[in-house]
Amino acid sequence: MTINYQPRGTCSRQMTIEVEDGVVKSFQVMGGCHGNLQGISRLVEGMKVEDVIARLDGIRCGSKPTSCPDQLAQALKQAL
């Protein structure tokens, strides 16, 4: 399954997540902090969707109520 998600409240503009059998196969982001998002992508690839949600849900970016990791968790929750 391919999830195309438009994040809200972050610098990133578009997220594309490939999920197969409940596991994140790839995660790509347009916009945002390239180095940090590249690192997050490598960390979540191969993880179970539920584990990604549990680890990233609720992470904030400075004074913002959300972050790119939190938006990834929101995208995965919507897809479930």
Rosetta silent file (secondary structure, phi, psi, omega in degrees, C-alpha in Angstrom):
SEQUENCE: MTINYQPRGTCSRQMTIEVEDGVVKSFQVMGGCHGNLQGISRLVEGMKVEDVIARLDGIRCGSKPTSCPDQLAQALKQAL
SCORE:     score description
SCORE:     0.000 S_00000001
   1 L     0.000  137.182  175.092    0.000    0.000    0.000 S_00000001
   2 E  -107.184  127.867  178.545    1.238    3.490   -0.845 S_00000001
   3 E  -109.567  120.069  173.051    0.229    6.316    1.481 S_00000001
   4 E  -106.622  121.131 -171.897    0.467    9.862    0.121 S_00000001
   5 E  -132.341  134.300  175.383    0.064   12.327    2.965 S_00000001
   6 L  -100.013  107.739 -177.877    0.160   16.108    3.126 S_00000001
   7 L   -63.472  152.880  178.108    1.581   17.053    6.550 S_00000001
   8 L  -120.077  132.612  175.053   -0.009   19.838    8.577 S_00000001
   9 L    81.000   15.554  179.231    1.908   22.290   10.749 S_00000001
  10 L  -131.653  171.382  178.042    5.407   21.322    9.555 S_00000001
  11 L   -74.147  -27.994 -179.230    7.955   22.475    6.968 S_00000001
  12 E   -69.146  148.454 -174.556    7.588   19.286    4.943 S_00000001
  13 E  -106.610  -28.556 -176.044    5.091   19.394    2.073 S_00000001
  14 E  -153.793  138.240  175.620    4.477   15.768    1.103 S_00000001
  15 E  -122.932  136.128  175.025    5.113   12.320    2.576 S_00000001
  16 E  -123.721  121.833 -175.722    5.056    9.057    0.649 S_00000001
  17 E  -123.714  127.785  174.535    5.053    5.878    2.705 S_00000001
  18 E  -101.491  123.118  179.463    5.189    2.336    1.337 S_00000001
  19 E  -123.423  132.676  178.706    3.708   -0.260    3.699 S_00000001
  20 E  -136.602  124.152  178.850    3.666   -3.992    3.033 S_00000001
  21 L    53.949   39.913  176.757    2.274   -6.600    5.439 S_00000001
  22 L    77.501   11.386 -178.518    2.209   -4.083    8.291 S_00000001
  23 E  -122.507  137.465  177.369    5.853   -3.063    7.817 S_00000001
  24 E   -74.326  119.284  179.709    7.191    0.272    6.540 S_00000001
  25 E   -92.862  -35.126  176.604    9.164   -0.489    3.373 S_00000001
  26 E  -156.603  156.027  179.433   10.081    3.107    2.473 S_00000001
  27 E  -145.052  119.652 -179.702    9.468    6.671    3.625 S_00000001
  28 E  -126.797  144.692 -177.827   10.152    9.737    1.491 S_00000001
  29 E  -132.680  137.515  171.800    9.530   13.401    2.287 S_00000001
  30 E  -102.814  129.529 -178.187    9.469   16.514    0.135 S_00000001
  31 E    84.714 -178.207  179.518   10.532   19.648    2.003 S_00000001
  32 L    82.491 -170.427 -178.554   11.530   19.843    5.625 S_00000001
  33 L   -84.643  101.776 -169.639   14.965   19.291    7.144 S_00000001
  34 H   -53.927  -49.155 -177.178   16.563   16.946    4.623 S_00000001
  35 H   -62.617  -46.247 -179.999   19.218   15.400    6.873 S_00000001
  36 H   -63.400  -43.499 -177.518   16.882   14.737    9.779 S_00000001
  37 H   -71.090  -31.290  175.171   14.169   13.285    7.555 S_00000001
  38 H   -65.633  -39.899  177.055   16.661   11.103    5.718 S_00000001
  39 H   -64.463  -45.187  177.909   17.746    9.740    9.104 S_00000001
  40 H   -60.157  -42.028  179.653   14.153    9.115   10.192 S_00000001
  41 H   -57.140  -47.282 -178.826   13.498    7.359    6.888 S_00000001
  42 H   -67.048  -32.676 -179.785   16.364    4.944    7.427 S_00000001
  43 H   -72.064  -38.625 -174.951   15.326    4.292   11.011 S_00000001
  44 H   -85.501  -19.583  178.601   11.669    3.468   10.268 S_00000001
  45 L   -62.153  126.498 -178.469   12.259    1.312    7.183 S_00000001
  46 L    93.759   -7.014  179.106   11.686   -2.287    8.224 S_00000001
  47 L   -87.034  151.472  173.112    9.746   -1.353   11.366 S_00000001
  48 E   -68.616  142.772 -179.368    6.207   -2.490   12.098 S_00000001
  49 H   -53.751  -44.502 -178.229    3.650    0.277   11.575 S_00000001
  50 H   -61.661  -36.224  179.159    2.442   -0.036   15.177 S_00000001
  51 H   -69.964  -39.527  177.876    5.992    0.418   16.500 S_00000001
  52 H   -62.114  -46.181  179.324    6.555    3.533   14.379 S_00000001
  53 H   -59.912  -46.925 -177.584    3.306    5.044   15.679 S_00000001
  54 H   -61.166  -36.510 -177.139    4.171    4.199   19.289 S_00000001
  55 H   -82.549  -31.946 -170.540    7.614    5.808   19.050 S_00000001
  56 H  -105.022  -19.650 -177.650    6.804    8.936   17.027 S_00000001
  57 L   -60.630  128.115  175.092    3.263    9.937   17.995 S_00000001
  58 L    92.084   -3.343  177.788    3.186   13.195   19.939 S_00000001
  59 L   -67.999  134.677 -178.913    6.728   14.421   19.197 S_00000001
  60 L  -108.453  157.325  176.699    6.790   18.211   18.968 S_00000001
  61 L  -115.268  102.886 -177.221    9.087   20.557   17.024 S_00000001
  62 L    59.618 -128.239 -179.716    9.975   23.506   19.244 S_00000001
  63 L   -88.771   -1.869  178.438    6.782   25.334   20.178 S_00000001
  64 L   -70.544  147.758  179.825    4.789   23.698   17.369 S_00000001
  65 L   -78.042   -0.373 -177.963    2.155   21.179   18.479 S_00000001
  66 L  -145.816 -178.469  178.402    3.471   18.636   15.932 S_00000001
  67 L  -156.635  172.610  175.973    6.608   17.610   14.019 S_00000001
  68 H   -61.758  -42.985  176.056    7.541   15.626   10.922 S_00000001
  69 H   -60.854  -41.281  178.172    7.896   12.419   13.001 S_00000001
  70 H   -63.568  -39.849  179.411    4.482   13.075   14.575 S_00000001
  71 H   -66.490  -33.201  173.125    2.974   13.692   11.131 S_00000001
  72 H   -61.608  -44.562  178.111    4.384   10.352    9.959 S_00000001
  73 H   -61.522  -40.825  179.906    2.604    8.712   12.909 S_00000001
  74 H   -64.854  -41.338  178.504   -0.640   10.535   12.018 S_00000001
  75 H   -61.024  -44.047  179.632   -0.393    9.368    8.387 S_00000001
  76 H   -66.975  -38.941  178.228    0.078    5.765    9.495 S_00000001
  77 H   -63.153  -40.707  178.740   -2.805    5.976   11.983 S_00000001
  78 H   -63.121  -36.007 -177.030   -5.121    7.258    9.231 S_00000001
  79 H   -73.364  -24.343 -178.670   -4.078    4.392    6.978 S_00000001
  80 L   -69.313    0.000    0.000   -4.874    1.718    9.596 S_00000001
